[in-house]
Amino acid sequence: MPSRIMLSPADIATLDLTDPRTHAEYDLSEVWRHLRRTQPFYWHPSVGGAPGFWVVSRHADVSEIYRDDKRFTSEKGNVLTTLLMGGDSAAGMMAAVTDGPRHADIRKILLKAFSPRALEGVVDHIRQSTRELLRDAVAREECDFARDVAADIPLTAICDLMGVPEADRAKVLELTATALGNDGAAQSPVAAWQARNDILAYFGTLAEERRRNPGDDAVSVLATGLIEGRPLTMDEIVVNCYSLIIGGDETSRMSMTGGVLALVEHPAQWRALKSGEADIATAVDEILRWTTPALHFGRTAMEDVPVGGQGQVIRAGDVVTLWSDSANMDEEVFDAPERFLLGRTPNKHLSFGYGPHFCLGAYLGRAEIAAMLTGLRELVASVELRGDTRRNYSNLLSGITSLPVTLRPE
Ligand code: HEM
């Protein structure tokens, strides 16, 4: 697709951040720069009868609100769609939309599945499967990087993390693709809804089994975990299983694919990767900053909060959205933020959020990008674009869904 049209700050009055087209078809960097400088707390007008909402664009303010789960709750939803509908049906059960002691307890249980020991095998498998996928793609020379390389890595990792048996994998992958709309085909919302219910039912059955016969996978830790001596309900178990899939699939795919596009567009950085000048761990964080797969998350104010020093007050009940794609480009925090630099340090990007809800899968997400960079460094001499790229249409997930490239072997 053609590159995105730069939206001018003069067009802010017509800006609709709820519309997926705004993010897929327009480059908002000038608008964000303007908002950071002049209206760091911008009131977004109501769209289609839904409430208006605050748009927070500065790194310092976004971090502060992420950190403050007392005055800014996730329990009424944490993304625009649910926030504007007035709530999330998983509130109080799923970690991402639960606050306070209950959140801390669920998170503690989930963390057991993310311990370095539990993740060792998952990460080994990520390295091995990424290498194999890249080797196959290089052998064919031409591929769609999004579909042929990046697509399977995150879901395979999540299935490993949850201990999904080999025999069920194809079914789980297919249901997930349908539920999340990843399979490219125009599909009905009913099919997506049905697939989501099938996944929840599948994890319900798996959790029953793991209660009887636990391992150290995520389903087992949820199925056997106790809070104040009581097990989690089946609803709590299955929504948290589902959250690992929705949290870890598209985000990681978008960062891997967007990372490759960034390397194609910045040949000096590709050379730095190839020569070994770029450290992989540092490069991973620059890819996360540059791609910012999750454009925003959001909260609801629990009390009146004065902000911004301009006499503005966020009122109790207001929806407050935090835009990481702006915060990650904040010139107050990043030197030359508009430059893609694999060696950037420090790099305090907010791509994984911040504070009590900081991404549980950050280590895994980083491991996937690192495996891809290592594979590119070792197996691929050059990457060339050989057709139009396609972007995701969403107000939440930003990235490339199709990246046709030629990979020349080393
Ligand atoms: C939370 C981004 C990978 C599971 C979050 C949040 C962000 C984020 C921004 C904070 C949400 C909020 O504050 O409301 C990403 C990105 C990823 C990634 C950019 C990849 C590049 C993963 C993976 C998993 C995962 C691989 C699991 C397999 C979760 C969970 C939460 C979360 C469970 C909720 C944590 C809590 O509320 O305590 N993620 N994520 N994420 N992420 Fe990720």
Residues whose N, C-alpha, C, O or C-beta is under 5 A from the ligand:
A	BS01	HEM	N78 A95 A96 R107 S243 L244 G247 G248 T251 S252 S255 P293 A294 F297 L350 S351 F352 G353 P356 H357 F358 C359 L360 G361 A362 L364 G365
